[in-house]
């Protein structure tokens, strides 16, 4: 496959992914409108309330039923997007049984987290009708920090197996880089990424004592030590430049804005569906609709800020390592391996990209003195 064919293949893959994202959002909104306008949400709440004597169990039961229904209705799109498409473009060798197992684990985890977050939401809504929007946003912020801390020790092991990096020379080099950048890490691990995808990835995850470096085996076996070092210099730069804290604060402000908007406008919106207030569990899909629509509005701004942070991290990584050629070769390899859209249309970049496109990152490295 020549360069033009490879670029065209990556373009086709990316465009299908963009289209699938848009289709799934529209599909979700249509399902919500049908579920509410036809009175099915209200009917389900009434049915569960008549069958379940303990009120605090009504919402978990309601959430479980509508989550299962949505998963079933969305299954064809989900299978195509995350299984068929990945196989079609040679990005995975995962078996359907393993994929279904991951889907089941993801479903259970998502259900537990959603039930916990919205259980807190309804409790605060009931006990603080005037300031629930602010209190809930702050509590959800706390949740996000807890999740960041437990991610590498409780959540990632559900889907992947990882072990301490066996390449001691590479490990020593990563630890030396971390010390040079004044970043504390607990250990360096390799993860069996190839069992699910052939894409490359590396991450610096965790908080406090759970902070660690994770290298995908799809990355570790195909990249030089110089290339891996510049990848991790980029990841460490995010920590050094306090990007994670800034993103958490940005997300917190976004969440406060979202809940405040719901607080000010929901009484008007609920009238269209013959619902009286947000405390009515039948209004839950309306809250999901708010989150989806407001996410569409705020996502471009969050993406813009994220791209700025990524660009700053690239500059910092180049400054620390001086590995200009390694950075360029790494970006080319990663783009080819992940079928990245190297030069997207400005509108696609505006709506979908939280990282600068590959060609922009390479141009930045080329201009680095």
URDA-V304509 format. One record per backbone hydrogen bond with DSSP energy under -1.0 kcal/mol. NH is the residue of the N-H (numbers start at 1). CO is the residue of the C=O. If there is no record, write none. Layout:
nh:NH co:CO
nh:NH co:CO
This chain:
nh:6 co:2
nh:7 co:3
nh:8 co:4
nh:9 co:5
nh:10 co:6
nh:11 co:7
nh:12 co:8
nh:13 co:9
nh:14 co:10
nh:15 co:11
nh:16 co:12
nh:17 co:13
nh:18 co:14
nh:19 co:15
nh:20 co:16
nh:21 co:17
nh:22 co:18
nh:23 co:19
nh:24 co:20
nh:25 co:21
nh:26 co:22
nh:27 co:23
nh:28 co:24
nh:29 co:25
nh:30 co:26
nh:31 co:27
nh:32 co:28
nh:33 co:29
nh:34 co:30
nh:35 co:31
nh:36 co:32
nh:37 co:33
nh:38 co:34
nh:39 co:36
nh:41 co:35
nh:43 co:39
nh:44 co:40
nh:45 co:41
nh:46 co:42
nh:47 co:43
nh:48 co:44
nh:49 co:45
nh:50 co:46
nh:51 co:47
nh:52 co:48
nh:57 co:54
nh:58 co:55
nh:61 co:57
nh:62 co:58
nh:63 co:59
nh:64 co:60
nh:65 co:61
nh:66 co:62
nh:67 co:63
nh:68 co:64
nh:69 co:65
nh:70 co:66
nh:71 co:67
nh:72 co:68
nh:73 co:69
nh:74 co:70
nh:78 co:74
nh:79 co:75
nh:80 co:76
nh:81 co:77
nh:82 co:78
nh:83 co:79
nh:84 co:79
nh:85 co:80
nh:87 co:83
nh:88 co:84
nh:89 co:85
nh:90 co:87
nh:91 co:86
nh:99 co:95
nh:100 co:96
nh:101 co:97
nh:102 co:98
nh:103 co:99
nh:104 co:100
nh:105 co:101
nh:106 co:102
nh:107 co:103
nh:108 co:104
nh:109 co:105
nh:110 co:106
nh:111 co:107
nh:112 co:108
nh:113 co:109
nh:114 co:110
nh:115 co:111
nh:116 co:112
nh:117 co:113
nh:118 co:114
nh:119 co:115
nh:120 co:116
nh:121 co:117
nh:122 co:118
nh:123 co:119
nh:124 co:120
nh:125 co:121
nh:126 co:122
nh:127 co:123
nh:128 co:124
nh:132 co:128
nh:135 co:131
nh:136 co:132
nh:137 co:133
nh:138 co:134
nh:139 co:135
nh:140 co:136
nh:141 co:137
nh:142 co:138
nh:143 co:139
nh:144 co:140
nh:145 co:141
nh:146 co:142
nh:147 co:143
nh:148 co:144
nh:149 co:145
nh:150 co:146
nh:151 co:147
nh:154 co:150
nh:155 co:150
nh:156 co:151
nh:158 co:155
nh:159 co:156
nh:160 co:156
nh:163 co:190
nh:165 co:188
nh:168 co:166
nh:171 co:167
nh:172 co:168
nh:173 co:169
nh:174 co:170
nh:175 co:171
nh:176 co:172
nh:177 co:173
nh:178 co:174
nh:179 co:175
nh:180 co:176
nh:181 co:177
nh:182 co:179
nh:183 co:178
nh:186 co:211
nh:189 co:213
nh:190 co:163
nh:191 co:215
nh:192 co:161
nh:193 co:191
nh:195 co:192
nh:196 co:193
nh:197 co:193
nh:198 co:91
nh:203 co:214
nh:205 co:212
nh:210 co:207
nh:211 co:208
nh:212 co:205
nh:213 co:187
nh:214 co:203
nh:215 co:189
nh:216 co:201
nh:217 co:191
nh:219 co:216
nh:220 co:216
nh:221 co:217
nh:222 co:219
nh:223 co:219
nh:228 co:224
nh:229 co:225
nh:230 co:226
nh:231 co:227
nh:232 co:228
nh:233 co:229
nh:234 co:230
nh:235 co:231
nh:236 co:232
nh:237 co:233
nh:238 co:234
nh:239 co:235
nh:240 co:236
nh:241 co:237
nh:242 co:239
nh:243 co:238
nh:246 co:242
nh:247 co:243
nh:248 co:244
nh:249 co:245
nh:250 co:246
nh:251 co:247
nh:252 co:248
nh:253 co:249
nh:254 co:250
nh:255 co:251
nh:256 co:252
nh:257 co:253
nh:258 co:254
nh:259 co:255
nh:260 co:256
nh:261 co:257
nh:262 co:258
nh:263 co:259
nh:264 co:260
nh:265 co:261
nh:266 co:262
nh:269 co:265
nh:270 co:266
nh:272 co:269
nh:273 co:270
nh:274 co:271
nh:275 co:270
nh:280 co:277
nh:283 co:280
nh:284 co:281
nh:287 co:283
nh:288 co:284
nh:289 co:285
nh:290 co:286
nh:291 co:287
nh:292 co:288
nh:293 co:289
nh:294 co:290
nh:295 co:291
nh:296 co:292
nh:297 co:293
nh:298 co:294
nh:299 co:295
nh:302 co:298
nh:303 co:299
nh:304 co:300
nh:305 co:301
nh:306 co:302
nh:307 co:303
nh:308 co:304
nh:309 co:305
nh:310 co:306
nh:311 co:307
nh:312 co:308
nh:313 co:309
nh:314 co:310
nh:315 co:311
nh:316 co:312
nh:317 co:313
nh:318 co:314
nh:319 co:315
nh:320 co:316
nh:321 co:317
nh:322 co:318
nh:324 co:322
nh:327 co:323
nh:328 co:324
nh:329 co:325
nh:330 co:326
nh:331 co:327
nh:332 co:328
nh:333 co:329
nh:334 co:330
nh:335 co:331
nh:336 co:332
nh:337 co:333
nh:338 co:334
nh:340 co:335
nh:342 co:340
nh:349 co:345
nh:350 co:346
nh:351 co:347
nh:352 co:348
nh:353 co:349
nh:359 co:342
nh:361 co:357
nh:362 co:358
nh:363 co:359
nh:364 co:360
nh:365 co:361
nh:366 co:362
nh:367 co:363
